Amino acid sequence: MISQSNMKQRIPFILALLLGAIIFAFLIVPVMKTISSGFVSQGKITGYWFYRVVTNPILLAELGNGLMLALATTGVCLLLSVPLAVLRTKYTFRGMGILSILVLVPLILPPFVGAVSMKRLLGQFGVFNLILEHLGLIDISRSLPPDWLGSGFAGVVILQSLHLFPILYLNASAALANVDPAYNQAARNLGASAFRSFFRITLPMIRPGLFAGGTIVFIWAFTDIGTPAIMGYNHLTPVTIFQELANAEINPRTYSLVFIMLSSSVVFYVLGKFLFGRGLTGESTKASVSTDIKKLGLFSALCAWMLFGGVIFLSLLPHIGVLFLGLSDFWVNTILPERYTFKHLSFVIQNPDTLGSILNSLKYAGFSTALDVILGTLAAWLIVRAKIQGKTILDGLCMLPLAVPGMILAAGYVAMTASGTWLESIGPTRNPFIILVIAYAIRRLPFVVRGVSAGLQQIPESMEEAARNLGASTWTTGMRITLPLIAANMIAASVLTFSFAMLEVSDSLILAQTSEYYPITKQIYRLATSTGSPDAVNQAAAMGIYGMGLLGTAMGVASLLLGKRLGMIFRA
């Protein structure tokens, strides 16, 4: 017979098994279904379709384009984020707090929405060329102006970089804050310059943080669907997969492509987390003395403002473009719109399709966030507090969604709910409410786990032990002591999870195939690619304005509540 004390000891282990089973059922099983769909044809295991894919020069070229795109995006993000992170953590100057919040603004708009406005700003007959003509630098009447977006590759890199660099900035800032300044001081005492000290001491020590954030950026850029599709850069594997999955039918060739994308993403995740992301020593990132923060003089502060301001301005260009596009009534061959109107914003609220998509997203995001808060908080407690075996495995399972792009997870759900299966009624062409909620929840689970874990790590266990020593049960201790102390972290993680679920792109584009169940991002994509109405693009931009307002508020709240710990949420 099991004693009460033994049962209490087993409960955390049972809960960990239950969590693992949930993640296995809704993440691993769909991925396995995706893999099997690429290697099974007419009920038989075959490598025919995989061989056709890896020997097809067009498909291999698309895969190469995706790798080059992701590498370029990650490289640009590093160049933008590291200098800003150094300024934030090593120096102080007037206005730094405001700049630190503004630099997160690019995260409030999915890049594929910004693509709509960037074509208006940097296209061949866009605003930038009109400004150059106004300054007398080019003459459009004599020759065609330059196309700053090129074949689409450059435009996608620009948009992805301006959207994703804050993720690397947050990780770099957190890593720099943990570097022991004693190492740099010792190097300076031995005659090393500040430049040499940074590259020989600081940079190797923050490498784990850079690779943790860089892995997320790389996989995000590698598997992005919306931005390349809007920019017309269709020679990419994710776009090909999206176009073929749009019919929600099982196709072994498509799933062989998905398997290659999945394998590549997992390899990059493992390399970034376990190989390149390893610290130099177990103590190299634990500060033994307080961080040496210098106050900048007037001229240096102005230079810092120019650097931050320049990057923020560039990153806000897509948002500014969306704002003008959503408010413009007539904008043709002029630098600014000739007339402004609120009719597009009103249309979004009054039209049944656009309003319905917003309400759908509120439902999907609301239910998925509730699931994430419950499962993520439990997982964080088991990982940080519980004394059970296998915590590392549980942590790895909870972080695994970061390595499995939304497109691949969505492909698994398409395969599981295909025509003729017992789950067909909840498939993309029927009522995808359940699979969209589950997909959103699985995708954003790491946000809650990392956010709540950061809060638990800040609370001394002695406070909980004192409550238990005074006779409080584990439940009472959790509700009366632990929960109030981690409330800010839970709220911040919940707000971020809800907001990013509202503007989820990959799952939404693939899993919602019926207009009645479109979420907001699928409706924006439909309007942005529509040729039926001259106002469709403006209406898409108007929906983007509402999205920016929502996610901007969420990022501000989360930044105020979490501070520098916000970077942990975007860490692999």
N, C-alpha and C positions, 0 to 999 in steps of 0.2 A: 504493500500500500504506500502511495506517495505522500510524504508529509507536506504540511503547508509551506514550510520553509523551502523544501526542494521544488515545490510547484512555483513559488515566487522566483526562484532562480531560473526556472525553465521558461517562464513567460517571455522574457526578452528574446531568448533563442527562438521560441515559437513565432513571435512577431517578426523576427528577422527572416525566418523561413517563409512566412506569409508574404512579406514584402518582396522577397526574391521571386516567389511564385508569380506575383502580379506583374513584375517587370518582365519575367520570362514569358508570360502569356501574351503580353501586349507589346513587347519589343523584340524579344528573341524569336518567338514563333512567326510573326510577320516577316522578319528578316529571313528566317529559314524557308518560309514559303516563297519569298522572292527568289532565293537561290535555287530551290527545287524547280520553280517554274521555268528557269533558264536551262535546266538540264533534263527536263522530262518532256517528251513529246509523244502524244498518242499513248500514254500510259507506260512508256518505256524510257529508261535512263539513256541519255545520249549526249555526247559532246559536240554534236554536229553544229548546233547554232552558236555555241561558244567559239568553235573553230572558225565559223563564217565571220564572226565579229572581229576576232583578233587577226584575221587575214584580209580584212576589208580595209584598203588604204584610206578610204573616205572617213570611216568610223575611227580609225587610228589617228587620222589628222585632227578630227574633232576632239579626241581625248587629249592629244598634244596641245591643242589650242586652250583647252581648259586648264591644263597644268601651267602653261605659260601665263595665262590670265591670273591664276591664283598666286603664282610666284611674284608677278608684277604688282599685284594688289598688296600682298604682304610686305614686299619691299618698300613700297610707297608709304604704307602705314607705319613701318618702323622709322622711316626718315621723318615723318611728321610727329610721331608720338614721343620718341625718346628725348629730343631736346626740350619739349614741353614738360615732360615728367621730371627732368633734371631741374628745371626752373621751379617747378611746384614744390619739390621736396628739399632742395638744397638752399633755396633763397626765399626771401620774403620782400614784398614791395606792396605799395598801396594799390588796392583793387584786385589783388591776387585771388581773393575768395570769389568775386564775381566772375573772373575769367575762368576759374576752375569749374564753375557751374556751366558757363556758356559753352565750354569746350565739349560738353556732353550733349549739346543740342542736336548734333547730326544724327544721334541714335533715334530721334523721334519721328523719322520719316523713312519708310522702306525705300531703298534706292530705286526700285522700279517705278515708284511714283515720281521721284525726282527726275527720272529719265524723260518723262513727258516734258518737263520744263527745260531741261538741259538742251534738248533738241531745239527749243525756241531760242535759247541763249547762245549756244555755241555752234549751231548749225551753219550751213554755208551762207544762208541769208538771215542769220540770227542777229541778236542784239549786239553781240561783241563786234561783228563785222560792220554793223551800222555805226557803232561808236568809232571804229577805226576810219571809216569813210568820213564821218563828221569831222574828225581830226585831220583829214587830208592825207592819211597814211596809205589808203588804198582807194581805188576808183572802180566801183562795181559796174559802172556803165561801160568800161573798157575791157574788163576781163573778169572771169569768175573769181570770186573771193575764195580764200582758203577754207577748207572744211576742217575745223579744229577737232572734230570727233573722229576724223579719219574713216576707216572702214567699219568702225563700230568698236574695235578692240580698245582703242584709246579712251573712248567715251565710257565704256563699261568699267575700265580700270579706274578712271577718274571718279565715277559715281560710287563704286564699291569702296574705294580708298577713303573718300570723304565721309562715307557712312560708317565705316568699320574702324577707323583709326582710334576713336575713343576707347574701344575695347583694349587695344594694346597700351594706350595711355594709362588706363586704370591699372592694368597689370604691372606696367613699368613703375608707376608711382608707388604701388604697394611694395614692390620688390626693393626699390631704392630706399624707402622709409625703413626697411629692415636691415640694410647694410650697416655693419658696425663701422662708424667713422674712424675708429682707432687704426684700422688697416690703412686708410688713405693718409691719416696723419703720420703714420710710420713711414710710408712711402715718400711723403713730402719732406720729412726730416732727413731722409737719405738722399735728397736732391732731385727726386722725380718731379717733373712739371705737372700742373693740373691736368693737362691733356694726356700725358703719359700715364698718370695715376688712374684716370678714368678708364682708359682702354686696357690697362694691364691689371687693375685691381677691381674697379667697380663693375665694369661690363661683364667679366666672367662670373661675378657673384650674382648679378641680376639675370643671368642667362635662363635659369628655370622659369622666372616670371615672364620673360620675353617669349620663350617657347610655348609656355602655357597659353598666353594670349594669342601668339602667332599661329598656333595650331587651330584655334577657333576661327581666326580670320581666314586662314588658308582654306579650311574645309568649307566655310561659309561661301567664300568666293568661288571655290571649285564647283560647288553644287548649286549655285544661284540660277534660278530660272527666269524670274520676272524681268530683271534688268537687261540681260542680253536679248530677250524676246522683244521688249519695247524698243531697244536701240537698233533692232534689225540685225544683230550679230548672231545668226542662227547656226553657225558652224561649230556648235559645242554639243558635247554628249548630253548634258542635262536638258537642253532645249529639244534635242531629238527624242529623248525619253518622254518628255512632257507631251510633245505632239502625238506620240504613239499611244501614251496612256490616256489621252483625252477621250478615247473611245471606250475606256474601261473594259477592254477585252484582254484575255490571256494571249500573249504572243511570246514564244520562247526567245526570239531574237531580241525583243525589247528587254526581257528579264536577264538575258546574258549581258546586255549593256549595263543594266542595273547592278549585276554582280560585280562587274569590273569597277564601277563607281564605288560600290561598297568596299571592295577590297582595297582600293586606293585610299579611301577615307580612313579606314581602320589602320592601314600602314602609316599614314601621316600622323594619325593620333598617337599611335604607339611610339613612333620616333620622337614626336614632340614631348610626350609625357615621360617616357621611361629612359630614353637614350640621351637626346640633346637637352632635355629638361632637368637632368639631374644636377643637384648642387655640388659644389666642389668638396665640401666636408659637411658633417652634421652640424657644425656650429658656425659656418661661414656667414649665415644670414641672420644671426641673432646678435643684436647690438648690445655691447657691454657698457657703453657710455652713451650719453644723450647725443642725438644728432646735431651736428654743427651747422646751424642755419644762419646764413649771412644776410644782412639787410642791404639791398641794392641802393646805390646812390641815384641821384636824379637822372643822369644820362643812361645808366645801366637799366633803370626801371623803365625809361622810355623805350629802350631797345627791346626789353622783355614784353612790353605792351605791343610793340610793333610785330614781334614774332607771334605772340598769342593772337593778336587782332587779325594778322594776315591769314593765319590758318583758319581761324573762326569765320572770317569773311568768306574765304573760298568754300568752306564746308557748308556755309549757309546759302550759297548761290542756288542750289536746287530748291531749298525751302522758299527763298525769295521769289524764284520763278514760279513755283506752285501757287504762292500767294497772289502774285500779279495775274497769273493765268485764271485762277478761280474767281478773281474779282473783275476781270476785263470784259467789257462789252464789245469792243472793237480794237484789235491789236494786229495790224498788218503793216509790215515794212516801216515800223517806227520803233524808236528805242524804248519808249514806255507806251502803255495802252493809251489810246486817244479818249476812250470813255470807260467809265467804271460802273459796275452794277452789282447788286446783291442777288440777282435772279438765279444765279447758279447755286448759291448757298441755299436759297429758298427751295429750289428744285429738289435738292437732296432730301429735304425734310418732307416735301409735299408728294413727291413721286413714290408710288407704292413699291417699286423695285428697289430704289436706292434706300428708302427708309426701312424696307423689309430686310435688306442686307445688313444694315446697322443693328437692327433688333436681333437678327440671327447671330451676329458676332457677339453681341452682349450676352446672349444665352450660352453660346458655345464657350466663350471666355469665362463666364461666371461659373458654370458647372466645372470646367476644367481646373480653374483656380481653386475651387473648394476641394477638389480631389488632391491637388498638389499640396495644399496647406496641410491636409490630414496626413497624407503619405509622406510628404517631405519633412514635416516636423517630427514624425515618428522615426523616420530614417536617420535624421540628424541626431536625435537623442540616443538611438542605438549605436551610432557610430562614435559619438563623443563621450557618452556617459556609461552606457551599458558595458558590463564586463563579460563579454561573450567571445567565443572563437569565430573567426570568419568575418570580422568587421571590415577588414581590407577588401574582401570580396564584395560585401554589401556596398561599400563606398564605390568600388569600381562599377558595379551594376547601376548604381544611381547616377554615375557620371557618364555611363555608356551612351545615353542619347546625344551627348555632344559629339560623339564619333559617328553617329548614324544620322546623316542628313534627313531633313523632312521629306525630301523627294523619294528617298529609298524606303523610308517607313511607309509613306503613302502608297508606294508601289506594292508593298506587302499587303496592305489593307485592300487594295484593288484586287489582288490575286485571291485573297481570302473571301471576298464578297462578290466574285465574278458570277456571271450568269450561269445558273445551274447548280450553284453551291447552296448549302442550307442557310448561309448568311446573306443571300442575295437581296433580301428585303431591306437591309441597312447599307447597301452598297451605294456608290457614287451616283448611279442613275436612278435610285429610288429615294430613300430618306436617309441621308448620311449623318444625321444628328449624332448618333452614338459613336461612330468611328471618328468624326471630327472632334468630339469632346475628348475621346481617349487619345487621339493623336496629339492634340494640343497639350493635354496633361502630361503625356510621356515626354514630349519635346521640352517642356519647361520645368520638369521635376528637378533638374540640377540647380535651377535658380533658388528654389525654396530650400533644398538641402544645404547648399553652400551658404545662403543667407542666414538660416537658423543656426547652422554649425558655427558660424562666426560669432553669433551672440552667445552660444553655450560656452565657447572657448574663452569668452571674456568674464564668465561668472565663476568665481572660486567654488569648488565643490564643497568646501568647508561650510558654506552657508546652507547647502542642502543637508549635509551631514548633521549640522546643529539642529535643524528642524526635526530630522528623524530621531535624533537622540532625545528630543523633548517629547517624543511619542507620536509625532505626525506620521501618517502612512505615506507610502510612495506617491499615491494619487494626490493626497492633500499637499505634500511638499511640492509636487509639480504644479498644481493649480495655484497655490498661495505664494510660492517663492520663485520657482523657475519661470513660469509663464509670464508674470508681470515684468521680470527682468529682461526677457527676450522679446517682449511685445513689439518694441521698435523694429527689431530685425524681422519679425514675422510680418509686420505691416508693410515694411519696405519691400521684402521679397514678394509678398502677395500683390502689391501694387504693380511691381515690375512684371510679374508673371501674367497678371490680368491684361496689362497693356500690350505686351508683346504677343499674347494670344489673340488679342483683338486685331493685330496687324500681321498675323502669321501669313506667310506667302505660299511656300511650297505645298504644304498640306491642303491649303484652301484651293489653290489652282487645280490640283489633281483630284481631290476627293469630292468637290462640289461640282456636279455636272448638270444639275437641274436648277434653273433660275430661282425657283421658289425657296431653295435652301442656300443660295449664294451668301457667303460672308462678305464683309466690306471689301477685302482685298480682291476677291474674285470679281466683284461688281466694278471696282476701279479698273481692273485689267480689261473687262469687257468694254467699258466706256472708252478707255484709252486706245483700244485697237479697233473701235467701231468706225465705220465709214458712212453710217446711215444718217448721222446728224452733224451739222457743223459745230454744234455746241457740245458734243460728246466729250471732247478733250477738256473743255472748261469745266464740265460737270465732274469729270474724274478728278481734276485738280481741286474742285470744291470739296469733294469727299476727302481728299488728302489734307485739306485745311482742318477739317474736323478731326482727322486722325492725328495730325500734329499737335492740336490742342490737348487731346487726351494723353498721348504719350509724353508730351512735354511736361505736363503737370505731374505725371507719374515719376518721371526722371528727377524732377525737382524735389518731390517729397522723399524719394528713395535716397537721393544724395544728401539731403539734410539729416535723415535718420541714420544712415550708415557711414557717411563721410568717406574716408579712404578705404574702408572695408567693402565699399561697393564693388571694387575690382575683383573680389573673391567670387562674386556671382558669375563673372564672365571668365572663369579660370577652369581649364580642363583638369 
